[in-house]
Amino acid sequence: MSSSRALVETTDLRVWFPIKSGLVLDRHVGDVKAVDGVDLTIERGETLGLVGESGCGKTTVGRAILRLYEPTGGSIVFDGIDITRLSDAQLRPLRRRMQMVFQDPYASLNPRMPVGRILEEPMEVHEIGDAASRRARVHELLRLVGLAPYHAERFPHEFSGGQRQRVGIARALAVSPRLMVLDEPVSALDVSIQAQVVNLLKDLQQRLGLSYLFIAHDLAVVRHVSDRIAVMYLGEIVETATKRDLYRAPRHPYSQALLGAIPVPDPTRKRSWAILAGDVPSPMDPPPGCRFHTRCPHAVERCRQERPELRELAPGHRVACHLAESIPTPIIPSLAPHPPSEAVAKRLAAYAARRAKATA
């Protein structure tokens, strides 16, 4: 899907990591095909959620888009510029416009530097402003992410996990980027803190006009923050759609399995969907045809021999499955309307009555 509004567009993106053998000859004996033919588009001002099981290549896609990993093949176009083969010197002016927030907020911050220096460093690297304006910018950034100017004197170990992630977000914002790759930005945080950080990211996007690539495995979080969602399996995109279409009518069997596995906060409700069997194949030797056929309950002989194209079934909804039209769309139990039980309804009513009496 190409668009004149696209900020990022990858075409047939491949990132293979070579496997070497031998101490002397160092022979090339194979490749780990972490990303193998990914087409993605991120529009200006939108959040694209990228989901899938651990090891499917999500983080590799994000780092390849930022050229932290060198692509093996395909192309990456950022803001109309093909950055696939740019040298480090040519790429450096563009680094300001693309930044990353890492999964572990503590490991991504220098423990020997106070937060003020951590935030100033990217501005110094890109020669932004003088010393006085950079210090003022540090205080502005801390306020922007919900911290106070006096936090600039503290070291990373003096902060909680949520506060450290706020510092990581502030560091990414220091050079005024247009794209931010968020690699599992809340997975290492407590659930209550996750909501705060997610709301902060949404607020910053609205205020600053940012575009996000939101990498995650928590489908509930992705549903809350994303405009569109891409589902990834074993180095390939198997489905892309708006969040409304994906959560209401997933068409790929893998997407259906992911959504069906969302925990239901009700012990009385039974699971009525199939659980995936088998393990994810090795990216060193992916199966022929559809890579999901070894675990798919609907697979036929064609799936084992012919690799499916990512084709459009409806406007904005693309699926890489030969049988997408014939596979029934399930009602995902965790997303279906479900009224509370009578006992729970009574407790909620009693709680509401107490609150109303207390505030009267």
N, C-alpha and C positions, 0 to 999 in steps of 0.2 A: 504494500500500500504506500504509494508516494503522495506527498502533499507539499504544496508550496509553503504551508505553515510549519512543516516539520523542522524541528531543531536538530534532531539526530535521526539518521537513517542508516541501518546496516543492511547489506545485501550479501547473502551467502557467506556470512562471517564464519571463519573456522579458526580455532586455536587448538593445535595439536602439540603435545609435549613429547619430545623424542625419548625413547628408551635406549640406553646404551649398554653394551656388554663388553667386558674385557678391560684389563688395566693398561695394556699397551696399545692395541689397535683401536680401542674405543669404537667398536662397530655399532652402527645404527640397526637395531633389531626390531623395532616397532614404534608405535606411537600411542599415547593416551589421547583419544579424541574427545577432549573435554567439551569443546563446542564444535559442532559439525553442520554448518549450513544454516545459520540463524538469520532470519529477516525480521527486523524490528523497526518501528517508527515511534519516536517520541515527539509529540506536538508541543508547540510553545505553550507554556503555562499549564500543562497537564501532568498528572501522575500516572505513570505506567507501572502497574504491579507485576513483578516477575516471580512466579511461584513454582514449586516443585520439590521433590524429595532431596535430602542431603546428597551431594555428589552429582547432581544432574547438570551442573555447569552454570548455575545462576551467577555466582560471584565472578567466575571467569569472564562471563559476558560483560558485566559491569566494569571490570578492570581493563578488558580489551577496548571498550568504548573510550576509556580515558587514556588508552595507550600505556597503561602500566604493564600489560602483557602485549607482546608483539603478535599481531594476527598472522596466522599461517596462510590464510587466503581470504578472498572476499574484499569488501570495502566498507569503510566507515566514513560517513559524511556528517560533519558537525557544522551547523549554521551555514550550509552551502559550500563548505570547504572540505575536500577529500583529504582526511588526515591519515589515511592508511599507511602511507609510506613517507610521511614527513620526517625529517631528521630532528634530533633533539633541539637544535637551534631554531628550526622553523616552527616546532611545536610549542616552544616556550611561551610566546605571546598568547597562545590560546589556552594555556594552563589556567590562567586567571578565570576563564569563563566556564571551566568544568572542574568540580571539586567532589570529594568523597567523604562520607561519614562512615566510619568503620564499626564493625560489630562490637568489639570489646573496647569500651571507652577508656579503660585504664591502660591497656597495652598500646593504644594509639597516641598517648600523650607522654612527653618526655618527663620522667619523674624528677629530674634534676633542675627543671626550669619552673619558675613561677608562672601562673596562668597568664599574667600580663605579657611576659616574654614569649610564651607559646603563641599568643594571638598576634603579637607584633612581627614575629619571624616571617610569615608569608608575605606581609607587606614590605618588609625589607628586601626579601628575595626578588620581588617584582618592582622594587623601587617606587613604592607608592607613598607620597607625602614625605614630610620631614619628621623629626623625632617628636615634636610637640603635637602635630596633627595625628600621628600614629597612636600616641598615648590617649588622645581624646577619642580616637576611633575605638580603642580597646574598651573604654568605659561605655561607649555607645553600644558596642556589640554585647557586652555583659548585660546591660539593661534590656537589650533586644531579646535575649534568650531567657530572661527571668532571673538573672543574678544581679548582684550589686557591684559598684565600682571597687569597693574594698576587697572583693574576691580576687582582684588582679595580683595581690601580694601573696596569695596562698599557693601551695603546691598541690599537684593532683591527688596525693594521698590524703589530703585534708577534706576531700569532697566525698559525698555519697555517689553511688553509681549513676543515679539520675542527673545529679549536678555535673558529673564528669562528661556525660553524654551531651549536656547543654554546652559545655566548653568545647567539645568536639564539633558541635554544630556551629558555634560562634567562630571557631577557627576556619571552617569551610566558608563561612560568609565574609570573612575578613577581606577577601579580594573581589567581592561583588560578583559572584558567578552567575551564570544563566542556567546551568545544569548542575544538579546534585545527584550523585549516585549514593543511595542510602542502603548499605549492606547490612541487613538484619539489625537496624538501629535500635530496636527495643527488645530483642530476644534475651539479652543478658540482664534485663531490668525486672523488678517486681511488677506485678500486674497493675497495681495502683499507679506506679510511676510510669508505666507504659502509656497509659491514657494521657498523662500530662505531656509527655514528649510528643506523642502523635498529634495532640491538639496544638502544640507549639509549632510543629512542622506545617500543619495546615494553615495556621495563622501567618507564618512567615511566607508561605507560598502566595497567599492572597495579597499580602502587603508589598512583597518584593517582585512578584511576577515570575517566580522560579518554576523550572521544570524538574520533575523528580523521576528517577528510576528507582522504585521501591522494591528491593529484593527481600523476600521473606518466605517462611514456610507456614506462618500462622495465617490461615485464610480468613479468620475473623478480623484481624488487624488490616489485612490487605483490602477486605471489603469496605472497611471504614474510610480508608485514605485514598483509594485508587479511582481514577476515571475509567481506565481500561486495564485489562488483565491479560497477561500472556502466561500460558502454562507450558512448562518445560519438562522434557523427559529424556534422559540419557543424551544430552547435547543437542537436542532438537526442540523447536517450538511445535507443539501439537495442537494448540488452540489459542486464538486471540479473540477477545470480544469486549464489549462494554461490561462493566461489573453487573449491571442489571441483567443483561442477556446471559452472562456466564452463570450467575447464581440461580437464575430462574430456569434456564434450559441449557445445561452443559451438554455438548454433543459428542465429545470424545470420551471413550470409556475411562481413560485415565483421569480426566477432569471430574467425571462422575464419581469415581472412587475417592478422589481427594475431598470433594465436597461432602460425600456421604460419611467420611471419617471424622468430620467435625464433632467433638463431644457434645452430647445433649444433656443439659443440666436438669435431668428428670430421670430418676432411677426406675420409674414405672414404665418408661417407653422402651420398647425392644428395637434392636437394630433389624432392619428389614432389607438391607442392601448387602451385596456380595463383598467380602473382604478379599483384597488382592492376594493371590497365591504366588509363591516363589520369590526369588530375590532379583534385584536389579542386575542385569547383565554387566559384564565388565566393559568399560569404555575403551579398553585395549583391543577388544574383539567384539564389537557390537553385532547383534544378529542381523542377518539379511532381511530385506523387505521392511515391514513396519517394525521398529525396534520394540514396540510394546506388545507384539504378538505372543511372546513367551509367557505373558501374564494376563492376556486379555481373554475374557470369557466368551467373546463374540468372534474370535479369529477364525478365518477360513484360509484355504490354500493360497489365495491371492495375497493375503496379508503376509504370508511367509516368504513370498518371492518378490513382490513389487513394492518399492518404497512409495508411500502415499505423498502427494503434493499437498502443501498448505493452500487449500482452495476456499473461495468465498461461498458460503451457503446462503448468507443473508447479508445485507449491507452492514459492513463493519464486523462481521462474524466469520472467522476463517478457521477451518478444521483440517487437520492432516489425518484423515481416516477414510478408507475405501467404503465403509459401511455407515457413514454418518447419517445418511438419510433414512436408513432402515432401523437403526438402533433406537429403541424407545427411550424417550426422555423421562427419567424418573422424577418423582417428587422427593426432593432431599429432605429427610425427616427433620434435620436440625434447622432448616429454614422454613418449614411449613408452619402455618398458624396453629397454635396449640394453646387453648385457654387453660388457666391454672385450675388445679383440682379444687373441690369444694373447701377442703380444709385450708389450703393455701389462700384461697379467696377470702375466707373469714379472717385469717391472720392479717392479710393486707388491709382489709377494711378496718380492723381494730387498730392497726398501726396508724392508718390515715386519720382515724377519729382522735387518737391520742395527740397526734401532731397538730390537728386543727384546734384541739382544746388548749394545748400548750402555747400556741401562737395567738390565741384569741385575746 
